[in-house]
Amino acid sequence: MTNYPVYLSGKALVHINPRYDMSFDLGVGPNFVKTSSFSEASLDNGVTIPDDNIFTGETKVVLSGTAGVGLRINNLIAHQWPLELDYRFFYLGQGQLKAGNDQVMDNLKTGNNYANAIFISLCF
């Protein structure tokens, strides 16, 4: 499964003192979820033949969101460039695999997908 999120986001800085700021990030937008490479394994030591074409991948657009918090150190490098350390949480939605033939009643869903990231940024 591959995710391609696109966000409209905003950042707020809360001034703590002349050296530090807290940053808060929020974003929302579409996530293009691509599923592929389904494979099946036989549980009876090879007596039955797996059907790797029973489900096929697809690309689905779902709603996605991100939220984060961070600390900005002002004037760290050369007394003018701030350094920022951020944590971000991503909700990426659900993907699915489509049933590949009419013998399968339902599509296969991935469940909710999440991601976490730590960013280190040097602002020019």
C-alpha positions in Angstrom: 0.0 0.0 0.0 1.3 3.4 -1.0 -0.1 6.8 0.3 0.2 10.1 -1.5 -1.4 12.7 0.9 -1.9 16.3 -0.2 -2.6 18.8 2.5 -3.9 22.3 2.9 -2.2 23.2 6.2 -1.5 26.0 8.6 1.0 26.7 11.3 0.7 28.8 14.4 3.6 30.0 16.5 3.1 30.8 20.2 5.8 33.1 21.6 7.3 31.7 24.8 10.2 34.0 25.2 12.7 35.7 22.9 14.6 32.4 22.4 11.8 29.8 22.0 8.4 29.5 20.2 5.9 26.6 20.2 4.6 25.6 16.8 1.2 24.0 16.1 0.4 22.5 12.7 -3.0 21.3 11.3 -3.8 20.1 7.8 -6.5 18.4 5.9 -6.8 17.1 2.3 -7.1 14.1 0.0 -4.9 11.0 0.3 -4.4 8.9 -2.9 -4.2 5.4 -1.5 -2.8 2.8 -4.0 -3.0 -0.9 -3.1 -1.2 -3.6 -5.1 0.7 -6.9 -4.9 -1.9 -9.2 -3.2 -0.6 -12.7 -2.6 -2.1 -15.8 -1.0 -0.4 -18.8 0.6 -1.7 -22.4 0.8 -2.2 -23.5 4.4 -2.2 -27.2 3.6 1.4 -27.7 2.5 0.8 -27.1 -1.2 -2.2 -29.4 -1.8 -4.3 -26.4 -2.9 -3.1 -23.8 -5.4 -3.1 -20.2 -4.2 -5.0 -17.7 -6.3 -3.0 -14.5 -6.5 -5.5 -12.8 -8.8 -8.5 -13.2 -6.3 -8.0 -9.5 -5.3 -6.7 -6.6 -7.4 -5.2 -3.4 -6.3 -6.8 0.0 -6.9 -6.3 3.7 -6.3 -8.8 5.3 -4.0 -9.1 8.9 -2.8 -9.9 9.3 0.9 -10.0 12.2 3.4 -6.7 12.6 5.4 -5.5 14.8 8.2 -2.4 15.8 10.0 -1.7 17.5 13.4 1.6 18.4 15.0 3.4 20.2 17.7 7.0 21.5 17.9 9.6 23.7 19.4 11.4 26.5 17.5 14.7 27.8 18.7 15.0 31.3 17.4 18.3 32.7 16.1 20.2 29.5 16.6 22.5 29.5 13.6 24.3 32.7 12.7 21.9 34.6 15.0 19.2 34.7 12.4 18.1 31.2 11.3 15.7 29.4 13.6 15.9 25.6 14.1 12.6 23.7 14.6 11.9 20.2 16.0 8.4 19.0 15.2 6.3 15.9 15.8 3.4 15.1 13.4 0.6 12.6 13.4 -1.1 11.6 10.1 -4.4 9.9 9.6 -4.3 8.4 6.2 -7.8 6.8 5.8 -8.6 3.3 4.5 -7.5 1.5 1.4 -9.0 -1.6 -0.2 -8.4 -4.4 -2.7 -11.2 -5.1 -5.2 -12.6 -8.6 -5.6 -11.0 -10.0 -8.8 -13.9 -12.3 -9.7 -17.5 -13.0 -9.0 -16.8 -15.9 -6.6 -15.7 -13.4 -4.0 -18.5 -11.5 -2.3 -16.7 -8.5 -0.7 -13.7 -6.2 -1.3 -10.8 -6.6 1.2 -10.3 -3.5 3.3 -7.0 -2.4 4.9 -8.5 -0.7 8.0 -7.5 2.7 9.2 -3.9 3.8 8.5 -1.8 6.1 10.6 1.8 7.5 10.4 4.1 9.5 12.7 7.0 11.7 11.7 9.6 13.8 13.4 10.8 16.8 11.5 14.0 18.9 12.0 13.8 22.1 10.0 16.2 25.0 9.5 14.3 28.1 8.4 16.0 30.6 6.1 
